[in-house]
Amino acid sequence: MNVPGRRQSVGVSIFLALWAMTAPNPAKAGFIATDLGSGGSYNTTSGYTLAGPQSSSGLGYGLAVEFTVSGSSSIAFGSAQLALEYHGGANAVDILLMADNSGLPGSTLETIHLTGIAAGPSLVTATSTAHTLLAPGTNYWLAAVASNDTYMSWMANSQGQMNHLAYRTDHGAGPSSWGTAPGNADVAFSIATAAVPAPPSFALLGVGLLGLAGYHFGRRRPG
């Protein structure tokens, strides 16, 4: 006995099962570290100089801020946000993810080149392509180094003094070693994990499989 309604139901179930296996799922990301205030706030009137070695001051100046990866498993670096303000020059800056070397920035793990920073204070996103794995309980550094004659500011946070800053200078013959730079407040930043696709909807897959099972059971019944 053929039941048209059953065939239609089976078709819908098969479609749901296939959709569950192939439909895109929303990606999820989380923060690794941040010193931004509520709603991503920071100090919009005070910051620290970032200058390229060919800037008008004749002295290049780079900054780095330290952060620690919490948790018990490795996390993929996804992106960084920095509160920057452009003042003049080429308008280009390198954002560096760096390992720690005895409490100072060490080897560079990834470089992200940014251009076109806004003239007013704004949160700028540097997106990773390497998705470097960061080890739990380990210190790393996020650094910003201006290019050529670029002159800009890395704005301070609104959370107060944390003493996680480092700096280096460059007179044009190459950068100096990193040194500590205690200040009134750390620079404003956040570090996010790489977006990880959510698992497919197994509930819909289950509905489809149940529909298939019901169809086969119905076919075996005498009609």
Secondary structure, DSSP 8 states (H G I E B T S, - for coil): ---HHHHHHHHHHHHHHHHHHHS---EE--EEEE---GGG---SS-EEEEE-TTSTTS-EEEEEEEEE--SSS-EEEEEEEEEEEEEESS-EEEEEEEEEETTEEEEEEEEEEEE---SS-EEEEEE-SS--EE-TT-EEEEEEEE-TT-EEEEEB-SS-----EEEEEE-SS-B---EE---SS-B-EEEEE--EE----HHHHHHHHHHHHHHHHHHHS--
